[in-house]
Amino acid sequence: MNQIELDGKWSRYSDLLPTELLLNKVGLAIKLCDQKPEYLIPSIVLSSDGRRVSSVFIVTKDYISECRIEQPGVNFDFVPRKSIVGWRFEAKEQKVELAPENTVTYKTALLTLNHDHSNTSLISFVGETDDAWLNLVNSVFPISSVLRD
C-alpha cells in the first residue's frame, strides 16, 4: 500500500497522525500480510497534550493487526478476524479544562474485542463527535462478529 492509498483511508485522522508517520509505523505489517487492508481504524486517546493516536488497527478480509504507534520502532501483531468471542462497548463524556472558564467536552468510546486465544483488542475514541468512528467500527466489527459460522 502506497501513500496515496493510505491517504484515502486515513485522511479523516491525518491531523492526529500524519500519513507519512503512519506509513512508517504500519508499512511493514502491510508488507508482510498476504491480504490488502480493507480498513484502517485509529485508537484515539486523550493525553495532557490533547488527542493522539495510540494504535492503528489494520483490518483485512481475514486478519486484524494492531500497530502500536507509541512504541519505539515498529510493533504489531495479527489475530484472525474470526477469533472474536466477546464484544463490549463503553461510551461517556469527559470534560477537559483548557483554561479557566474554557472547558471542552469530549465524547469517549471504547470497543473491547475478546479473542478466543486470550488476546484482547482495545479500540478507543476521543473527539467532539464519534459518529464516523462509531459507524466505522460497527460496520467492521458488528456485534454478530462473535457468532461462529
C-alpha positions as a printed Julia matrix, in Angstrom:
149×3 Matrix{Float64}:
   0.0     0.0    0.0
   1.47    3.31  -1.01
   0.99    6.76   0.48
  -1.82    7.7   -1.91
  -3.81    4.59  -0.96
  -3.2     5.27   2.74
  -4.23    8.91   2.35
  -7.66    7.83   1.09
  -8.26    5.58   4.1
  -6.63    7.91   6.63
  -7.48   11.49   5.6
 -10.05   11.95   8.4
  -7.35   11.3   11.03
  -4.24   12.81   9.42
  -4.36   15.83  11.75
  -3.71   13.44  14.67
  -1.12   11.29  12.88
   0.36   12.45   9.55
   0.15    9.88   6.76
   3.94    9.72   6.37
   4.38    8.77  10.05
   1.51    6.31   9.75
   3.23    4.64   6.81
   6.46    4.33   8.83
   4.57    2.56  11.63
   2.25    0.29   9.61
   4.2    -0.26   6.39
   5.97   -3.46   7.45
   2.76   -5.05   8.79
   1.04   -4.29   5.49
   4.01   -5.62   3.52
   4.17   -8.9    5.47
   0.44   -9.57   5.32
  -0.79  -11.61   2.36
  -4.01   -9.56   2.19
  -4.71   -5.96   1.3
  -6.04   -3.7    4.1
  -9.75   -3.02   3.87
  -9.88   -0.64   6.84
  -7.57    1.47   9.0
  -9.1     2.2   12.39
  -7.38    4.55  14.83
  -7.4     4.05  18.55
  -7.55    7.65  19.81
  -6.76    8.53  23.41
  -6.65   11.71  25.45
  -3.33   12.87  26.88
  -2.13   16.01  28.6
  -1.29   17.39  25.13
  -4.72   16.62  23.7
  -5.93   13.79  21.49
  -3.44   11.34  19.98
  -3.42    8.04  18.1
  -2.04    5.26  20.29
  -2.62    2.37  17.86
  -3.88    1.76  14.37
  -5.88   -1.36  13.58
  -5.4    -2.73  10.09
  -8.31   -4.94   9.11
  -8.14   -7.29   6.12
 -10.58   -9.92   4.93
  -9.25  -12.45   7.46
  -6.96  -10.59   9.9
  -6.87   -7.83  12.5
  -3.49   -6.24  13.14
  -2.8    -3.76  15.91
   0.13   -1.48  15.13
   1.23    0.29  18.3
   2.16    3.83  17.3
   3.6     4.91  20.65
   6.04    2.0   20.97
   9.62    2.5   19.79
  10.33    1.26  16.28
   7.73   -0.98  14.67
   5.42   -3.02  16.91
   2.42   -5.01  15.67
   0.55   -8.3   15.93
  -2.05  -10.21  13.93
  -5.08  -12.21  15.06
  -7.71  -13.94  12.93
 -10.71  -11.72  12.3
 -13.0   -14.65  13.12
 -11.39  -15.12  16.55
 -13.69  -12.57  18.23
 -15.68  -14.24  21.03
 -16.63  -11.19  23.1
 -17.73   -7.65  22.24
 -18.01   -4.86  24.85
 -18.73   -1.18  24.27
 -18.45    1.78  26.65
 -19.29    5.42  25.92
 -19.21    8.55  28.06
 -18.28   12.22  28.04
 -15.15   13.74  29.52
 -14.71   17.41  30.32
 -11.25   18.92  29.9
 -10.43   22.36  31.26
  -8.13   24.09  28.79
  -8.02   27.31  30.78
 -10.17   28.9   33.46
 -13.7    29.15  32.06
 -12.65   27.31  28.87
 -13.83   23.71  29.06
 -14.13   21.25  26.17
 -16.38   18.22  26.4
 -15.14   15.18  24.5
 -17.08   12.07  23.67
 -15.12    8.95  24.53
 -15.75    5.39  23.45
 -14.03    2.07  23.95
 -14.68   -1.11  22.0
 -13.19   -4.2   23.62
 -12.88   -7.29  21.44
 -12.01  -10.52  23.24
 -10.42  -13.21  21.1
 -10.58  -16.96  21.58
  -6.86  -17.23  22.34
  -6.74  -14.85  25.33
  -5.83  -11.73  23.33
  -7.84   -8.55  23.69
  -8.13   -5.67  21.24
  -8.95   -2.26  22.75
 -10.07    0.33  20.22
 -10.73    3.75  21.72
 -12.01    7.12  20.55
 -11.87   10.66  21.92
 -13.39   13.55  19.99
 -16.17   16.06  19.7
 -18.35   13.65  17.73
 -17.96    9.93  17.45
 -20.48    9.25  14.66
 -17.99    8.46  11.85
 -15.74    6.38  14.14
 -18.71    4.51  15.62
 -20.15    3.8   12.18
 -16.76    2.51  11.04
 -16.13    0.17  13.98
 -19.73   -1.07  13.91
 -19.51   -1.89  10.21
 -16.13   -3.63  10.58
 -16.86   -5.37  13.9
 -20.65   -5.77  14.17
 -21.99   -7.49  17.26
 -22.68  -10.51  15.06
 -18.91  -10.95  14.66
 -18.97  -13.01  17.88
 -21.11  -15.64  16.13
 -19.35  -18.64  14.61
 -20.06  -19.85  11.08
